[in-house]
Amino acid sequence: MKAKDFDRKFDSGKEDIVSDLNTASLSRPNQELKRVNVDLPLWMVESLDREASRVGVTRQSIIKMWLAEKLESAKDTARP
């Protein structure tokens, strides 16, 4: 399919373009996973579990959310 035909289908919003995509080679830059281990005191783990339960997510999710927020905030304050 030519790019202009694909663009037309996409822009119209009326036709499904997913079947025209090669999803076998999709990747998410900077989204690769890297496992890390962190030792935390019991009180921290319990606090994380309470907050995760309150929000309705897993412990891992609450940690990821908070780290992302903190890193984004640090990035914003580091800009001149």
mmJSON file of the N, C-alpha and C atoms, coordinates in Angstrom:
{"data_MODEL":{"atom_site":{
"group_PDB":["ATOM","ATOM","ATOM","ATOM","ATOM","ATOM","ATOM","ATOM","ATOM","ATOM","ATOM","ATOM","ATOM","ATOM","ATOM","ATOM","ATOM","ATOM","ATOM","ATOM","ATOM","ATOM","ATOM","ATOM","ATOM","ATOM","ATOM","ATOM","ATOM","ATOM","ATOM","ATOM","ATOM","ATOM","ATOM","ATOM","ATOM","ATOM","ATOM","ATOM","ATOM","ATOM","ATOM","ATOM","ATOM","ATOM","ATOM","ATOM","ATOM","ATOM","ATOM","ATOM","ATOM","ATOM","ATOM","ATOM","ATOM","ATOM","ATOM","ATOM","ATOM","ATOM","ATOM","ATOM","ATOM","ATOM","ATOM","ATOM","ATOM","ATOM","ATOM","ATOM","ATOM","ATOM","ATOM","ATOM","ATOM","ATOM","ATOM","ATOM","ATOM","ATOM","ATOM","ATOM","ATOM","ATOM","ATOM","ATOM","ATOM","ATOM","ATOM","ATOM","ATOM","ATOM","ATOM","ATOM","ATOM","ATOM","ATOM","ATOM","ATOM","ATOM","ATOM","ATOM","ATOM","ATOM","ATOM","ATOM","ATOM","ATOM","ATOM","ATOM","ATOM","ATOM","ATOM","ATOM","ATOM","ATOM","ATOM","ATOM","ATOM","ATOM","ATOM","ATOM","ATOM","ATOM","ATOM","ATOM","ATOM","ATOM","ATOM","ATOM","ATOM","ATOM","ATOM","ATOM","ATOM","ATOM","ATOM","ATOM","ATOM","ATOM","ATOM","ATOM","ATOM","ATOM","ATOM","ATOM","ATOM","ATOM","ATOM","ATOM","ATOM","ATOM","ATOM","ATOM","ATOM","ATOM","ATOM","ATOM","ATOM","ATOM","ATOM","ATOM","ATOM","ATOM","ATOM","ATOM","ATOM","ATOM","ATOM","ATOM","ATOM","ATOM","ATOM","ATOM","ATOM","ATOM","ATOM","ATOM","ATOM","ATOM","ATOM","ATOM","ATOM","ATOM","ATOM","ATOM","ATOM","ATOM","ATOM","ATOM","ATOM","ATOM","ATOM","ATOM","ATOM","ATOM","ATOM","ATOM","ATOM","ATOM","ATOM","ATOM","ATOM","ATOM","ATOM","ATOM","ATOM","ATOM","ATOM","ATOM","ATOM","ATOM","ATOM","ATOM","ATOM","ATOM","ATOM","ATOM","ATOM","ATOM","ATOM","ATOM","ATOM","ATOM","ATOM","ATOM","ATOM","ATOM","ATOM","ATOM","ATOM","ATOM","ATOM","ATOM","ATOM","ATOM","ATOM","ATOM"],
"id":[1,2,3,4,5,6,7,8,9,10,11,12,13,14,15,16,17,18,19,20,21,22,23,24,25,26,27,28,29,30,31,32,33,34,35,36,37,38,39,40,41,42,43,44,45,46,47,48,49,50,51,52,53,54,55,56,57,58,59,60,61,62,63,64,65,66,67,68,69,70,71,72,73,74,75,76,77,78,79,80,81,82,83,84,85,86,87,88,89,90,91,92,93,94,95,96,97,98,99,100,101,102,103,104,105,106,107,108,109,110,111,112,113,114,115,116,117,118,119,120,121,122,123,124,125,126,127,128,129,130,131,132,133,134,135,136,137,138,139,140,141,142,143,144,145,146,147,148,149,150,151,152,153,154,155,156,157,158,159,160,161,162,163,164,165,166,167,168,169,170,171,172,173,174,175,176,177,178,179,180,181,182,183,184,185,186,187,188,189,190,191,192,193,194,195,196,197,198,199,200,201,202,203,204,205,206,207,208,209,210,211,212,213,214,215,216,217,218,219,220,221,222,223,224,225,226,227,228,229,230,231,232,233,234,235,236,237,238,239,240],
"type_symbol":["N","C","C","N","C","C","N","C","C","N","C","C","N","C","C","N","C","C","N","C","C","N","C","C","N","C","C","N","C","C","N","C","C","N","C","C","N","C","C","N","C","C","N","C","C","N","C","C","N","C","C","N","C","C","N","C","C","N","C","C","N","C","C","N","C","C","N","C","C","N","C","C","N","C","C","N","C","C","N","C","C","N","C","C","N","C","C","N","C","C","N","C","C","N","C","C","N","C","C","N","C","C","N","C","C","N","C","C","N","C","C","N","C","C","N","C","C","N","C","C","N","C","C","N","C","C","N","C","C","N","C","C","N","C","C","N","C","C","N","C","C","N","C","C","N","C","C","N","C","C","N","C","C","N","C","C","N","C","C","N","C","C","N","C","C","N","C","C","N","C","C","N","C","C","N","C","C","N","C","C","N","C","C","N","C","C","N","C","C","N","C","C","N","C","C","N","C","C","N","C","C","N","C","C","N","C","C","N","C","C","N","C","C","N","C","C","N","C","C","N","C","C","N","C","C","N","C","C","N","C","C","N","C","C","N","C","C","N","C","C"],
"label_atom_id":["N","CA","C","N","CA","C","N","CA","C","N","CA","C","N","CA","C","N","CA","C","N","CA","C","N","CA","C","N","CA","C","N","CA","C","N","CA","C","N","CA","C","N","CA","C","N","CA","C","N","CA","C","N","CA","C","N","CA","C","N","CA","C","N","CA","C","N","CA","C","N","CA","C","N","CA","C","N","CA","C","N","CA","C","N","CA","C","N","CA","C","N","CA","C","N","CA","C","N","CA","C","N","CA","C","N","CA","C","N","CA","C","N","CA","C","N","CA","C","N","CA","C","N","CA","C","N","CA","C","N","CA","C","N","CA","C","N","CA","C","N","CA","C","N","CA","C","N","CA","C","N","CA","C","N","CA","C","N","CA","C","N","CA","C","N","CA","C","N","CA","C","N","CA","C","N","CA","C","N","CA","C","N","CA","C","N","CA","C","N","CA","C","N","CA","C","N","CA","C","N","CA","C","N","CA","C","N","CA","C","N","CA","C","N","CA","C","N","CA","C","N","CA","C","N","CA","C","N","CA","C","N","CA","C","N","CA","C","N","CA","C","N","CA","C","N","CA","C","N","CA","C","N","CA","C","N","CA","C","N","CA","C","N","CA","C","N","CA","C","N","CA","C","N","CA","C","N","CA","C"],
"label_alt_id":[null,null,null,null,null,null,null,null,null,null,null,null,null,null,null,null,null,null,null,null,null,null,null,null,null,null,null,null,null,null,null,null,null,null,null,null,null,null,null,null,null,null,null,null,null,null,null,null,null,null,null,null,null,null,null,null,null,null,null,null,null,null,null,null,null,null,null,null,null,null,null,null,null,null,null,null,null,null,null,null,null,null,null,null,null,null,null,null,null,null,null,null,null,null,null,null,null,null,null,null,null,null,null,null,null,null,null,null,null,null,null,null,null,null,null,null,null,null,null,null,null,null,null,null,null,null,null,null,null,null,null,null,null,null,null,null,null,null,null,null,null,null,null,null,null,null,null,null,null,null,null,null,null,null,null,null,null,null,null,null,null,null,null,null,null,null,null,null,null,null,null,null,null,null,null,null,null,null,null,null,null,null,null,null,null,null,null,null,null,null,null,null,null,null,null,null,null,null,null,null,null,null,null,null,null,null,null,null,null,null,null,null,null,null,null,null,null,null,null,null,null,null,null,null,null,null,null,null,null,null,null,null,null,null,null,null,null,null,null,null],
"label_comp_id":["MET","MET","MET","LYS","LYS","LYS","ALA","ALA","ALA","LYS","LYS","LYS","ASP","ASP","ASP","PHE","PHE","PHE","ASP","ASP","ASP","ARG","ARG","ARG","LYS","LYS","LYS","PHE","PHE","PHE","ASP","ASP","ASP","SER","SER","SER","GLY","GLY","GLY","LYS","LYS","LYS","GLU","GLU","GLU","ASP","ASP","ASP","ILE","ILE","ILE","VAL","VAL","VAL","SER","SER","SER","ASP","ASP","ASP","LEU","LEU","LEU","ASN","ASN","ASN","THR","THR","THR","ALA","ALA","ALA","SER","SER","SER","LEU","LEU","LEU","SER","SER","SER","ARG","ARG","ARG","PRO","PRO","PRO","ASN","ASN","ASN","GLN","GLN","GLN","GLU","GLU","GLU","LEU","LEU","LEU","LYS","LYS","LYS","ARG","ARG","ARG","VAL","VAL","VAL","ASN","ASN","ASN","VAL","VAL","VAL","ASP","ASP","ASP","LEU","LEU","LEU","PRO","PRO","PRO","LEU","LEU","LEU","TRP","TRP","TRP","MET","MET","MET","VAL","VAL","VAL","GLU","GLU","GLU","SER","SER","SER","LEU","LEU","LEU","ASP","ASP","ASP","ARG","ARG","ARG","GLU","GLU","GLU","ALA","ALA","ALA","SER","SER","SER","ARG","ARG","ARG","VAL","VAL","VAL","GLY","GLY","GLY","VAL","VAL","VAL","THR","THR","THR","ARG","ARG","ARG","GLN","GLN","GLN","SER","SER","SER","ILE","ILE","ILE","ILE","ILE","ILE","LYS","LYS","LYS","MET","MET","MET","TRP","TRP","TRP","LEU","LEU","LEU","ALA","ALA","ALA","GLU","GLU","GLU","LYS","LYS","LYS","LEU","LEU","LEU","GLU","GLU","GLU","SER","SER","SER","ALA","ALA","ALA","LYS","LYS","LYS","ASP","ASP","ASP","THR","THR","THR","ALA","ALA","ALA","ARG","ARG","ARG","PRO","PRO","PRO"],
"label_asym_id":["A","A","A","A","A","A","A","A","A","A","A","A","A","A","A","A","A","A","A","A","A","A","A","A","A","A","A","A","A","A","A","A","A","A","A","A","A","A","A","A","A","A","A","A","A","A","A","A","A","A","A","A","A","A","A","A","A","A","A","A","A","A","A","A","A","A","A","A","A","A","A","A","A","A","A","A","A","A","A","A","A","A","A","A","A","A","A","A","A","A","A","A","A","A","A","A","A","A","A","A","A","A","A","A","A","A","A","A","A","A","A","A","A","A","A","A","A","A","A","A","A","A","A","A","A","A","A","A","A","A","A","A","A","A","A","A","A","A","A","A","A","A","A","A","A","A","A","A","A","A","A","A","A","A","A","A","A","A","A","A","A","A","A","A","A","A","A","A","A","A","A","A","A","A","A","A","A","A","A","A","A","A","A","A","A","A","A","A","A","A","A","A","A","A","A","A","A","A","A","A","A","A","A","A","A","A","A","A","A","A","A","A","A","A","A","A","A","A","A","A","A","A","A","A","A","A","A","A","A","A","A","A","A","A","A","A","A","A","A","A"],
"label_entity_id":["1","1","1","1","1","1","1","1","1","1","1","1","1","1","1","1","1","1","1","1","1","1","1","1","1","1","1","1","1","1","1","1","1","1","1","1","1","1","1","1","1","1","1","1","1","1","1","1","1","1","1","1","1","1","1","1","1","1","1","1","1","1","1","1","1","1","1","1","1","1","1","1","1","1","1","1","1","1","1","1","1","1","1","1","1","1","1","1","1","1","1","1","1","1","1","1","1","1","1","1","1","1","1","1","1","1","1","1","1","1","1","1","1","1","1","1","1","1","1","1","1","1","1","1","1","1","1","1","1","1","1","1","1","1","1","1","1","1","1","1","1","1","1","1","1","1","1","1","1","1","1","1","1","1","1","1","1","1","1","1","1","1","1","1","1","1","1","1","1","1","1","1","1","1","1","1","1","1","1","1","1","1","1","1","1","1","1","1","1","1","1","1","1","1","1","1","1","1","1","1","1","1","1","1","1","1","1","1","1","1","1","1","1","1","1","1","1","1","1","1","1","1","1","1","1","1","1","1","1","1","1","1","1","1","1","1","1","1","1","1"],
"label_seq_id":[1,1,1,2,2,2,3,3,3,4,4,4,5,5,5,6,6,6,7,7,7,8,8,8,9,9,9,10,10,10,11,11,11,12,12,12,13,13,13,14,14,14,15,15,15,16,16,16,17,17,17,18,18,18,19,19,19,20,20,20,21,21,21,22,22,22,23,23,23,24,24,24,25,25,25,26,26,26,27,27,27,28,28,28,29,29,29,30,30,30,31,31,31,32,32,32,33,33,33,34,34,34,35,35,35,36,36,36,37,37,37,38,38,38,39,39,39,40,40,40,41,41,41,42,42,42,43,43,43,44,44,44,45,45,45,46,46,46,47,47,47,48,48,48,49,49,49,50,50,50,51,51,51,52,52,52,53,53,53,54,54,54,55,55,55,56,56,56,57,57,57,58,58,58,59,59,59,60,60,60,61,61,61,62,62,62,63,63,63,64,64,64,65,65,65,66,66,66,67,67,67,68,68,68,69,69,69,70,70,70,71,71,71,72,72,72,73,73,73,74,74,74,75,75,75,76,76,76,77,77,77,78,78,78,79,79,79,80,80,80],
"pdbx_PDB_ins_code":[null,null,null,null,null,null,null,null,null,null,null,null,null,null,null,null,null,null,null,null,null,null,null,null,null,null,null,null,null,null,null,null,null,null,null,null,null,null,null,null,null,null,null,null,null,null,null,null,null,null,null,null,null,null,null,null,null,null,null,null,null,null,null,null,null,null,null,null,null,null,null,null,null,null,null,null,null,null,null,null,null,null,null,null,null,null,null,null,null,null,null,null,null,null,null,null,null,null,null,null,null,null,null,null,null,null,null,null,null,null,null,null,null,null,null,null,null,null,null,null,null,null,null,null,null,null,null,null,null,null,null,null,null,null,null,null,null,null,null,null,null,null,null,null,null,null,null,null,null,null,null,null,null,null,null,null,null,null,null,null,null,null,null,null,null,null,null,null,null,null,null,null,null,null,null,null,null,null,null,null,null,null,null,null,null,null,null,null,null,null,null,null,null,null,null,null,null,null,null,null,null,null,null,null,null,null,null,null,null,null,null,null,null,null,null,null,null,null,null,null,null,null,null,null,null,null,null,null,null,null,null,null,null,null,null,null,null,null,null,null],
"Cartn_x":[0.85,0.0,0.894,0.507,1.265,0.945,1.905,1.762,0.555,0.303,-0.834,-2.162,-2.224,-3.443,-3.626,-2.526,-2.586,-3.01,-2.411,-2.769,-4.245,-4.767,-6.168,-7.061,-6.709,-7.495,-7.438,-6.252,-6.08,-6.861,-6.709,-7.357,-8.88,-9.396,-10.854,-11.465,-10.709,-11.206,-12.319,-12.658,-13.772,-13.306,-12.031,-11.514,-10.506,-10.478,-9.547,-8.168,-7.169,-5.816,-4.915,-5.388,-4.545,-4.119,-5.016,-4.667,-3.588,-3.396,-2.37,-1.006,-0.915,0.334,1.052,2.366,3.183,3.488,2.683,2.837,3.923,4.469,5.494,6.78,7.03,8.287,8.111,6.979,6.755,7.696,8.134,8.933,8.562,8.859,8.579,9.909,10.468,11.768,11.74,12.802,12.956,11.928,11.292,10.312,10.724,11.95,12.428,12.47,12.214,12.191,13.56,13.89,15.121,14.729,14.961,14.595,15.628,15.137,16.005,15.462,16.34,15.946,16.262,15.307,15.481,15.053,15.921,15.576,14.966,13.771,13.057,12.717,12.667,12.231,10.753,10.37,9.018,7.969,8.219,7.225,6.947,7.985,7.806,6.957,7.239,6.473,5.006,4.768,3.391,2.696,3.413,2.84,2.542,3.456,3.235,1.996,1.864,0.715,-0.595,-0.603,-1.819,-2.198,-1.218,-1.497,-1.909,-1.244,-1.608,-3.038,-3.406,-4.765,-5.775,-5.428,-6.32,-6.584,-5.525,-5.64,-6.198,-6.058,-6.569,-5.59,-4.301,-3.258,-2.336,-1.388,-0.426,0.691,1.44,2.598,3.57,3.827,4.757,4.251,2.96,2.397,2.534,2.272,2.375,3.828,4.762,6.18,6.531,6.103,6.386,5.758,4.516,3.835,4.582,4.938,5.618,7.0,7.727,9.051,8.933,7.963,7.77,7.43,6.536,6.181,7.396,8.166,9.343,10.383,10.625,11.607,11.151,9.859,9.327,9.456,9.154,9.265,10.726,11.637,13.058,13.54,13.018,13.403,12.922,11.71,11.144,11.924,12.361,13.084,14.536,15.06,16.462,16.629,15.527,15.622,15.926,16.825,17.18,16.061],
"Cartn_y":[-1.174,0.0,1.235,2.204,3.448,4.288,5.105,5.94,6.857,7.41,8.335,7.595,6.331,5.541,5.213,4.876,4.592,5.846,6.984,8.257,8.569,8.322,8.589,7.723,6.432,5.536,5.987,6.36,6.803,8.081,9.038,10.343,10.259,9.331,9.222,8.722,7.891,7.353,6.35,6.03,5.11,3.707,3.572,2.272,1.764,0.445,-0.187,-0.253,0.335,0.331,-0.709,-1.322,-2.27,-3.427,-3.899,-5.018,-4.641,-3.351,-2.891,-2.699,-2.897,-2.698,-4.02,-3.976,-5.143,-5.084,-5.749,-5.684,-6.622,-7.465,-8.413,-7.708,-6.544,-5.859,-4.632,-4.521,-3.367,-3.386,-2.21,-2.085,-0.779,-0.688,0.522,1.07,2.048,2.595,3.082,2.817,3.188,2.544,1.484,0.798,-0.65,-1.013,-2.348,-2.506,-3.703,-3.937,-4.382,-3.966,-4.358,-4.665,-5.875,-6.277,-5.748,-5.166,-4.706,-5.25,-5.442,-5.888,-4.78,-4.519,-3.484,-4.064,-3.967,-4.417,-3.247,-3.467,-2.415,-2.916,-2.004,-2.406,-2.814,-3.676,-4.208,-3.101,-2.059,-0.994,-0.324,-0.237,0.372,-0.516,-1.797,-2.743,-2.725,-2.711,-2.671,-1.371,-0.262,1.016,1.023,0.465,0.354,-0.488,-1.603,-2.483,-1.791,-1.038,-0.309,0.716,1.477,2.503,1.867,0.79,0.104,-0.411,-0.963,-1.463,-0.318,0.781,1.946,2.444,2.468,2.96,1.881,0.621,-0.478,-0.993,-0.943,-1.447,-2.379,-2.97,-3.844,-3.029,-3.67,-3.013,-2.542,-3.403,-3.033,-1.814,-1.754,-0.614,0.687,0.65,1.882,2.367,1.429,1.806,2.446,1.833,2.386,3.764,3.919,5.208,6.286,5.983,6.987,7.318,6.299,6.568,7.427,7.107,7.89,9.339,9.541,10.903,11.656,11.01,11.653,11.984,11.043,11.281,12.389,12.425,13.485,14.837,14.873,16.102,16.565,15.634,15.984,16.504,15.917,16.362,17.792,18.086,19.437,20.48,20.148,21.128,21.275,20.309,20.376,21.244,21.581,22.409,23.856,24.487,25.879,26.854],
"Cartn_z":[0.0,0.0,0.0,-0.753,-0.812,0.418,0.796,1.992,1.898,0.72,0.588,0.794,0.359,0.567,2.05,2.699,4.136,4.902,4.566,5.215,5.026,3.827,3.555,4.443,4.557,5.416,6.873,7.304,8.692,8.952,8.077,8.268,8.211,7.43,7.319,8.628,9.35,10.609,10.441,9.22,8.945,8.594,8.295,7.882,8.905,9.064,9.987,9.331,10.0,9.435,10.093,11.173,11.909,11.024,10.172,9.294,8.278,8.069,7.139,7.791,9.095,9.825,10.029,10.025,10.342,11.836,12.637,14.087,14.613,13.758,14.206,14.622,14.072,14.356,15.238,15.914,16.779,17.974,18.365,19.579,20.255,21.532,22.293,22.792,22.097,22.511,23.954,24.664,26.069,26.989,26.539,27.361,27.653,27.279,27.592,29.107,29.572,31.013,31.508,32.694,33.375,34.812,35.234,36.591,37.582,38.668,39.751,41.07,42.002,43.336,44.326,45.205,46.208,47.548,48.526,49.87,50.631,51.18,51.903,53.303,54.257,55.596,55.557,56.467,56.517,56.586,57.38,57.503,56.159,55.296,53.983,53.08,53.122,52.308,52.732,54.036,54.534,54.12,54.19,53.765,52.268,51.493,50.049,49.755,50.468,50.258,50.613,51.703,52.085,51.017,50.559,49.553,48.23,47.844,46.604,46.688,47.822,48.023,47.97,48.572,48.575,47.156,46.341,44.975,44.044,44.441,43.625,42.6,42.955,42.058,42.843,42.161,42.824,43.465,44.327,44.944,43.865,42.894,41.822,41.071,40.813,40.082,40.858,42.167,42.956,42.996,43.085,43.069,41.731,40.634,39.309,39.136,39.581,39.455,40.214,41.465,42.284,41.749,41.295,40.721,39.462,38.606,37.379,37.712,38.699,39.109,39.63,40.466,41.054,39.986,39.074,38.023,37.079,36.768,35.916,36.604,37.882,38.661,38.722,38.939,38.996,37.653,36.572,35.234,34.989,35.448,35.259,36.048,37.251,38.067,37.633,36.896,36.449,35.222,34.558,33.349,33.736,32.96,33.275,33.018],
"occupancy":[1.0,1.0,1.0,1.0,1.0,1.0,1.0,1.0,1.0,1.0,1.0,1.0,1.0,1.0,1.0,1.0,1.0,1.0,1.0,1.0,1.0,1.0,1.0,1.0,1.0,1.0,1.0,1.0,1.0,1.0,1.0,1.0,1.0,1.0,1.0,1.0,1.0,1.0,1.0,1.0,1.0,1.0,1.0,1.0,1.0,1.0,1.0,1.0,1.0,1.0,1.0,1.0,1.0,1.0,1.0,1.0,1.0,1.0,1.0,1.0,1.0,1.0,1.0,1.0,1.0,1.0,1.0,1.0,1.0,1.0,1.0,1.0,1.0,1.0,1.0,1.0,1.0,1.0,1.0,1.0,1.0,1.0,1.0,1.0,1.0,1.0,1.0,1.0,1.0,1.0,1.0,1.0,1.0,1.0,1.0,1.0,1.0,1.0,1.0,1.0,1.0,1.0,1.0,1.0,1.0,1.0,1.0,1.0,1.0,1.0,1.0,1.0,1.0,1.0,1.0,1.0,1.0,1.0,1.0,1.0,1.0,1.0,1.0,1.0,1.0,1.0,1.0,1.0,1.0,1.0,1.0,1.0,1.0,1.0,1.0,1.0,1.0,1.0,1.0,1.0,1.0,1.0,1.0,1.0,1.0,1.0,1.0,1.0,1.0,1.0,1.0,1.0,1.0,1.0,1.0,1.0,1.0,1.0,1.0,1.0,1.0,1.0,1.0,1.0,1.0,1.0,1.0,1.0,1.0,1.0,1.0,1.0,1.0,1.0,1.0,1.0,1.0,1.0,1.0,1.0,1.0,1.0,1.0,1.0,1.0,1.0,1.0,1.0,1.0,1.0,1.0,1.0,1.0,1.0,1.0,1.0,1.0,1.0,1.0,1.0,1.0,1.0,1.0,1.0,1.0,1.0,1.0,1.0,1.0,1.0,1.0,1.0,1.0,1.0,1.0,1.0,1.0,1.0,1.0,1.0,1.0,1.0,1.0,1.0,1.0,1.0,1.0,1.0,1.0,1.0,1.0,1.0,1.0,1.0,1.0,1.0,1.0,1.0,1.0,1.0],
"B_iso_or_equiv":[0.0,0.0,0.0,0.0,0.0,0.0,0.0,0.0,0.0,0.0,0.0,0.0,0.0,0.0,0.0,0.0,0.0,0.0,0.0,0.0,0.0,0.0,0.0,0.0,0.0,0.0,0.0,0.0,0.0,0.0,0.0,0.0,0.0,0.0,0.0,0.0,0.0,0.0,0.0,0.0,0.0,0.0,0.0,0.0,0.0,0.0,0.0,0.0,0.0,0.0,0.0,0.0,0.0,0.0,0.0,0.0,0.0,0.0,0.0,0.0,0.0,0.0,0.0,0.0,0.0,0.0,0.0,0.0,0.0,0.0,0.0,0.0,0.0,0.0,0.0,0.0,0.0,0.0,0.0,0.0,0.0,0.0,0.0,0.0,0.0,0.0,0.0,0.0,0.0,0.0,0.0,0.0,0.0,0.0,0.0,0.0,0.0,0.0,0.0,0.0,0.0,0.0,0.0,0.0,0.0,0.0,0.0,0.0,0.0,0.0,0.0,0.0,0.0,0.0,0.0,0.0,0.0,0.0,0.0,0.0,0.0,0.0,0.0,0.0,0.0,0.0,0.0,0.0,0.0,0.0,0.0,0.0,0.0,0.0,0.0,0.0,0.0,0.0,0.0,0.0,0.0,0.0,0.0,0.0,0.0,0.0,0.0,0.0,0.0,0.0,0.0,0.0,0.0,0.0,0.0,0.0,0.0,0.0,0.0,0.0,0.0,0.0,0.0,0.0,0.0,0.0,0.0,0.0,0.0,0.0,0.0,0.0,0.0,0.0,0.0,0.0,0.0,0.0,0.0,0.0,0.0,0.0,0.0,0.0,0.0,0.0,0.0,0.0,0.0,0.0,0.0,0.0,0.0,0.0,0.0,0.0,0.0,0.0,0.0,0.0,0.0,0.0,0.0,0.0,0.0,0.0,0.0,0.0,0.0,0.0,0.0,0.0,0.0,0.0,0.0,0.0,0.0,0.0,0.0,0.0,0.0,0.0,0.0,0.0,0.0,0.0,0.0,0.0,0.0,0.0,0.0,0.0,0.0,0.0,0.0,0.0,0.0,0.0,0.0,0.0],
"pdbx_formal_charge":[null,null,null,null,null,null,null,null,null,null,null,null,null,null,null,null,null,null,null,null,null,null,null,null,null,null,null,null,null,null,null,null,null,null,null,null,null,null,null,null,null,null,null,null,null,null,null,null,null,null,null,null,null,null,null,null,null,null,null,null,null,null,null,null,null,null,null,null,null,null,null,null,null,null,null,null,null,null,null,null,null,null,null,null,null,null,null,null,null,null,null,null,null,null,null,null,null,null,null,null,null,null,null,null,null,null,null,null,null,null,null,null,null,null,null,null,null,null,null,null,null,null,null,null,null,null,null,null,null,null,null,null,null,null,null,null,null,null,null,null,null,null,null,null,null,null,null,null,null,null,null,null,null,null,null,null,null,null,null,null,null,null,null,null,null,null,null,null,null,null,null,null,null,null,null,null,null,null,null,null,null,null,null,null,null,null,null,null,null,null,null,null,null,null,null,null,null,null,null,null,null,null,null,null,null,null,null,null,null,null,null,null,null,null,null,null,null,null,null,null,null,null,null,null,null,null,null,null,null,null,null,null,null,null,null,null,null,null,null,null],
"auth_seq_id":[1,1,1,2,2,2,3,3,3,4,4,4,5,5,5,6,6,6,7,7,7,8,8,8,9,9,9,10,10,10,11,11,11,12,12,12,13,13,13,14,14,14,15,15,15,16,16,16,17,17,17,18,18,18,19,19,19,20,20,20,21,21,21,22,22,22,23,23,23,24,24,24,25,25,25,26,26,26,27,27,27,28,28,28,29,29,29,30,30,30,31,31,31,32,32,32,33,33,33,34,34,34,35,35,35,36,36,36,37,37,37,38,38,38,39,39,39,40,40,40,41,41,41,42,42,42,43,43,43,44,44,44,45,45,45,46,46,46,47,47,47,48,48,48,49,49,49,50,50,50,51,51,51,52,52,52,53,53,53,54,54,54,55,55,55,56,56,56,57,57,57,58,58,58,59,59,59,60,60,60,61,61,61,62,62,62,63,63,63,64,64,64,65,65,65,66,66,66,67,67,67,68,68,68,69,69,69,70,70,70,71,71,71,72,72,72,73,73,73,74,74,74,75,75,75,76,76,76,77,77,77,78,78,78,79,79,79,80,80,80],
"auth_comp_id":["MET","MET","MET","LYS","LYS","LYS","ALA","ALA","ALA","LYS","LYS","LYS","ASP","ASP","ASP","PHE","PHE","PHE","ASP","ASP","ASP","ARG","ARG","ARG","LYS","LYS","LYS","PHE","PHE","PHE","ASP","ASP","ASP","SER","SER","SER","GLY","GLY","GLY","LYS","LYS","LYS","GLU","GLU","GLU","ASP","ASP","ASP","ILE","ILE","ILE","VAL","VAL","VAL","SER","SER","SER","ASP","ASP","ASP","LEU","LEU","LEU","ASN","ASN","ASN","THR","THR","THR","ALA","ALA","ALA","SER","SER","SER","LEU","LEU","LEU","SER","SER","SER","ARG","ARG","ARG","PRO","PRO","PRO","ASN","ASN","ASN","GLN","GLN","GLN","GLU","GLU","GLU","LEU","LEU","LEU","LYS","LYS","LYS","ARG","ARG","ARG","VAL","VAL","VAL","ASN","ASN","ASN","VAL","VAL","VAL","ASP","ASP","ASP","LEU","LEU","LEU","PRO","PRO","PRO","LEU","LEU","LEU","TRP","TRP","TRP","MET","MET","MET","VAL","VAL","VAL","GLU","GLU","GLU","SER","SER","SER","LEU","LEU","LEU","ASP","ASP","ASP","ARG","ARG","ARG","GLU","GLU","GLU","ALA","ALA","ALA","SER","SER","SER","ARG","ARG","ARG","VAL","VAL","VAL","GLY","GLY","GLY","VAL","VAL","VAL","THR","THR","THR","ARG","ARG","ARG","GLN","GLN","GLN","SER","SER","SER","ILE","ILE","ILE","ILE","ILE","ILE","LYS","LYS","LYS","MET","MET","MET","TRP","TRP","TRP","LEU","LEU","LEU","ALA","ALA","ALA","GLU","GLU","GLU","LYS","LYS","LYS","LEU","LEU","LEU","GLU","GLU","GLU","SER","SER","SER","ALA","ALA","ALA","LYS","LYS","LYS","ASP","ASP","ASP","THR","THR","THR","ALA","ALA","ALA","ARG","ARG","ARG","PRO","PRO","PRO"],
"auth_asym_id":["A","A","A","A","A","A","A","A","A","A","A","A","A","A","A","A","A","A","A","A","A","A","A","A","A","A","A","A","A","A","A","A","A","A","A","A","A","A","A","A","A","A","A","A","A","A","A","A","A","A","A","A","A","A","A","A","A","A","A","A","A","A","A","A","A","A","A","A","A","A","A","A","A","A","A","A","A","A","A","A","A","A","A","A","A","A","A","A","A","A","A","A","A","A","A","A","A","A","A","A","A","A","A","A","A","A","A","A","A","A","A","A","A","A","A","A","A","A","A","A","A","A","A","A","A","A","A","A","A","A","A","A","A","A","A","A","A","A","A","A","A","A","A","A","A","A","A","A","A","A","A","A","A","A","A","A","A","A","A","A","A","A","A","A","A","A","A","A","A","A","A","A","A","A","A","A","A","A","A","A","A","A","A","A","A","A","A","A","A","A","A","A","A","A","A","A","A","A","A","A","A","A","A","A","A","A","A","A","A","A","A","A","A","A","A","A","A","A","A","A","A","A","A","A","A","A","A","A","A","A","A","A","A","A","A","A","A","A","A","A"],
"auth_atom_id":["N","CA","C","N","CA","C","N","CA","C","N","CA","C","N","CA","C","N","CA","C","N","CA","C","N","CA","C","N","CA","C","N","CA","C","N","CA","C","N","CA","C","N","CA","C","N","CA","C","N","CA","C","N","CA","C","N","CA","C","N","CA","C","N","CA","C","N","CA","C","N","CA","C","N","CA","C","N","CA","C","N","CA","C","N","CA","C","N","CA","C","N","CA","C","N","CA","C","N","CA","C","N","CA","C","N","CA","C","N","CA","C","N","CA","C","N","CA","C","N","CA","C","N","CA","C","N","CA","C","N","CA","C","N","CA","C","N","CA","C","N","CA","C","N","CA","C","N","CA","C","N","CA","C","N","CA","C","N","CA","C","N","CA","C","N","CA","C","N","CA","C","N","CA","C","N","CA","C","N","CA","C","N","CA","C","N","CA","C","N","CA","C","N","CA","C","N","CA","C","N","CA","C","N","CA","C","N","CA","C","N","CA","C","N","CA","C","N","CA","C","N","CA","C","N","CA","C","N","CA","C","N","CA","C","N","CA","C","N","CA","C","N","CA","C","N","CA","C","N","CA","C","N","CA","C","N","CA","C","N","CA","C","N","CA","C","N","CA","C","N","CA","C","N","CA","C","N","CA","C"],
"pdbx_PDB_model_num":[1,1,1,1,1,1,1,1,1,1,1,1,1,1,1,1,1,1,1,1,1,1,1,1,1,1,1,1,1,1,1,1,1,1,1,1,1,1,1,1,1,1,1,1,1,1,1,1,1,1,1,1,1,1,1,1,1,1,1,1,1,1,1,1,1,1,1,1,1,1,1,1,1,1,1,1,1,1,1,1,1,1,1,1,1,1,1,1,1,1,1,1,1,1,1,1,1,1,1,1,1,1,1,1,1,1,1,1,1,1,1,1,1,1,1,1,1,1,1,1,1,1,1,1,1,1,1,1,1,1,1,1,1,1,1,1,1,1,1,1,1,1,1,1,1,1,1,1,1,1,1,1,1,1,1,1,1,1,1,1,1,1,1,1,1,1,1,1,1,1,1,1,1,1,1,1,1,1,1,1,1,1,1,1,1,1,1,1,1,1,1,1,1,1,1,1,1,1,1,1,1,1,1,1,1,1,1,1,1,1,1,1,1,1,1,1,1,1,1,1,1,1,1,1,1,1,1,1,1,1,1,1,1,1,1,1,1,1,1,1]
}}}
